Amino acid sequence: MKVALFGKQFSEDFLDSFKLILDEFNSQKIELCIYRPFYDFVVNDLGFTPNVSEFFSKHSDLDKEAEPEIFGAIKLIFCNIITFR
């Protein structure tokens, strides 16, 4: 499974939660395709380098065959992480 991650800047207070999300993706063998400007922010401003398989800069870079139901699974993972914090 592959997940495209689009994000915006966030404070360092959220970095641990963000890492937990990525750890969960990794443990589930989920490949990460990340929005390049967001990746640059995480690396340059937060000093963290996520493990990604590819990048995208616009929606047309993404696979047209992607299944929209993955968003429910991501929301569930995110809610579980926030719940346990």
N, C-alpha and C positions, 0 to 999 in steps of 0.2 A: 504494500500500500504506500502511496505517496501523498503527502500533505503540502499544500501551498500555504505559506504563512505570510500574510500581509500585516504589517504593524506600523505603529507610529511611535514617536519618542515617549519614553516613560521615565520616571524617576528611579534612582538606584534602589529605592525601597522595594520595588517590584522585581528586582533582578533575581532574587532567590526563587520566587514563584515562577518566573520565566524559565529558570534553569530546571525546575521540577517538571514543568511541562515538556521541555526538551528531553529530559531523562525518561519520562514516560513514553514519548515517541520512540526513543532509542530502544527501550525495553520491549516495545511492541514491534520492533523491526520496521518502523515507519520511516520512509525516506522523506527528507525535508527539502522542499523547494522554497526559497525565501526571497521576498521582495528586496532587491539589491540596496536601495537607499536605507531600508530598515536594518539590514545586515551591517552596512557601513556605520550606522549609528551605534549599534550594539558593540561592534569591535572598537571603533574610535573613541566613543564617548564613555562607554561602560567598561572597556577593557576585557570583554569576554568574546571568545571566538567560538560560535556554535558550529557543530558538525553538520554541514549541509551537502546535499548531493547536486544541487543546481540552483540557479538564480533566475528571477524574472524581473522585468522592468515595467511591463504593461500586461494587461489581461490577455492580450492576444498571444503572449509568449506561453501561456498555459495550455495544457493538453485539453483539447475540446471534448475528449471522452471521459473527463473526470466525473465522478459520481457525487451529486450534491448531498447525499445522505451522510457523508463523512462529517459534515458540519455538526450534526447532532452528537456524534461520538466525541468530537473535539470539545464541544460545549460540556459534555458529561465529564471528560477528563479535567477540564478547567474547573468545573464546579467541585469536583472531588478534591483537587489540590487546595482550593480556597477554603473548603470546609475543614480540612485537616490542619490548617495554619493556626 
